[in-house]
Amino acid sequence: DVRKFATVSYVATKDIQDDIRFKYLGPEPLDKTFTAKIFFEQLVKRPNAPIKQVLLDQNIIAGIGNIYSDEMLWLADIHPLRKVKDITMTEMNKLYEGMKSALQKGIDFGGDSTSDYRDITGERGKFQGKHEAYRRTGERCRKKGCKGTIIRIPFMGRGAHFCDTHQK
């Protein structure tokens, strides 16, 4: 990965739990054993942090990146700067469902090639054509009944994209 977001390593299955590269990764969010309860327990490990920051922390939950965090927060109607401790259980459940939905949609459309991602055959993914928040700055929100606009704010050296109306 030219942006240094990933490496490729070979590790024997029997050694994977003890390998330093995997030892501190959070749970895999699409694993069948990853429940809403576990999701909540992971997030509340950082109660005073902004939810987007916690979602991006690979030690909390593995595999959620900037694009997917924007999309799942949009789906759950949650502002990216809200502190974890201020999110209700109802909202947590909605965020859990939004997480599963956004990640599965990314898989279904072959990943996101907004930047330089290509699959193993060199093909571009198509998820970037399905964004609801990410890189839609200045566009109308597409959530049913919402008249908001997608805005972008700087966040952790990246951007956070969200609706100025329905994401509270």
C-alpha positions in Angstrom: 0.0 0.0 0.0 1.7 3.2 -1.1 0.1 5.2 1.7 1.6 2.7 4.2 -1.9 1.7 5.6 -1.2 -2.0 5.2 1.5 -4.6 5.0 1.3 -8.2 3.8 2.7 -10.9 6.2 2.7 -14.6 6.4 1.9 -16.1 9.8 1.0 -19.7 10.6 -2.5 -19.9 11.9 -1.4 -21.5 15.1 0.8 -18.4 15.8 -1.5 -15.6 14.8 -2.8 -14.8 18.3 0.7 -14.2 19.5 2.1 -12.3 16.5 2.9 -8.7 17.4 1.2 -7.4 14.2 -2.1 -8.9 15.2 -1.9 -9.1 19.0 -3.4 -5.7 19.6 -6.0 -5.5 16.9 -9.5 -5.1 18.0 -12.2 -7.6 16.9 -13.2 -8.1 13.3 -16.5 -6.2 12.8 -18.0 -8.6 10.3 -17.2 -11.7 12.3 -20.4 -13.6 13.2 -19.4 -13.5 16.9 -19.1 -9.7 16.9 -22.3 -8.7 18.5 -23.8 -5.3 19.3 -22.9 -5.9 22.9 -19.2 -6.4 22.1 -19.3 -3.4 19.8 -20.6 -1.2 22.7 -18.0 -2.7 25.1 -15.2 -1.9 22.7 -16.4 1.7 22.1 -16.8 2.6 25.8 -13.1 1.8 26.4 -12.6 5.4 25.3 -15.7 7.2 26.7 -14.4 10.8 26.4 -13.1 10.5 22.9 -15.0 11.6 19.8 -16.8 8.7 18.2 -15.0 9.0 14.9 -11.6 8.8 16.6 -12.6 5.7 18.4 -14.0 4.0 15.3 -10.7 4.7 13.5 -8.7 3.1 16.4 -7.6 -0.3 15.1 -7.0 -1.4 18.7 -10.7 -0.9 19.4 -12.2 -2.4 16.3 -10.1 -3.6 13.3 -10.7 -2.5 9.8 -12.8 0.6 10.0 -11.2 3.4 8.0 -12.0 7.1 7.3 -14.5 6.5 4.5 -16.4 3.8 6.3 -16.6 5.7 9.6 -18.2 8.7 7.8 -20.7 6.4 6.1 -21.7 4.5 9.2 -22.0 7.7 11.3 -24.2 9.2 8.5 -26.4 6.1 8.6 -26.7 6.3 12.4 -27.4 10.1 12.5 -24.4 10.7 14.8 -22.1 13.7 14.6 -18.4 12.5 14.3 -17.3 14.7 17.2 -19.8 13.4 19.8 -18.2 11.8 22.7 -18.8 8.1 23.0 -20.2 8.5 26.5 -22.9 10.9 25.1 -24.3 8.3 22.6 -27.4 6.5 23.8 -27.9 2.7 23.6 -30.5 3.2 20.8 -27.9 5.2 18.8 -25.2 2.6 19.5 -27.5 -0.1 18.1 -28.2 2.1 15.1 -24.4 2.7 14.7 -23.8 -1.1 15.0 -26.3 -1.7 12.2 -24.8 1.2 10.2 -21.3 -0.3 10.6 -22.4 -3.7 9.3 -24.3 -2.1 6.4 -21.5 0.3 5.3 -18.8 -2.4 5.5 -20.9 -5.0 3.6 -21.8 -2.4 1.0 -18.1 -1.7 0.5 -17.5 -5.4 0.0 -20.5 -5.8 -2.3 -19.2 -3.0 -4.6 -15.6 -4.2 -4.6 -14.1 -1.7 -2.3 -13.5 2.1 -2.6 -11.2 3.5 -5.3 -11.6 7.1 -4.5 -7.8 7.1 -4.2 -5.6 4.4 -5.6 -7.2 1.1 -4.4 -7.3 -1.8 -6.9 -8.4 -5.3 -6.3 -6.2 -8.4 -7.0 -7.0 -8.2 -10.7 -6.2 -4.5 -11.0 -9.9 -3.4 -11.1 -11.2 -0.4 -9.3 -13.8 -0.8 -6.7 -17.2 0.9 -7.1 -18.1 1.9 -3.5 -17.1 5.5 -4.1 -20.2 5.9 -6.3 -22.3 4.9 -3.3 -21.1 7.4 -0.7 -23.7 9.3 1.3 -21.3 11.5 3.2 -17.6 11.0 2.3 -16.4 13.5 -0.3 -19.8 14.9 -0.9 -18.9 18.3 0.6 -21.5 21.0 -0.4 -24.0 18.6 -1.7 -27.5 18.1 -0.4 -28.0 15.3 2.1 -29.7 12.3 0.6 -31.3 11.1 3.8 -35.1 10.9 3.3 -36.7 14.0 4.7 -33.5 15.8 5.4 -32.8 19.2 3.9 -29.2 19.4 5.2 -25.9 19.8 3.4 -22.8 17.6 3.7 -19.9 19.5 5.2 -16.3 18.6 5.8 -14.2 19.5 8.8 -10.5 18.7 9.4 -10.1 15.7 11.7 -6.9 13.9 12.8 -5.1 14.9 9.6 -8.0 13.8 7.5 -11.5 15.0 7.1 -14.8 14.2 8.6 -17.8 14.4 6.3 -21.3 14.7 7.7 -24.7 16.3 7.4 -25.1 19.6 9.2 -28.8 18.8 9.9 -29.5 15.2 10.8 -26.2 14.2 12.4 -26.4 15.4 16.0 
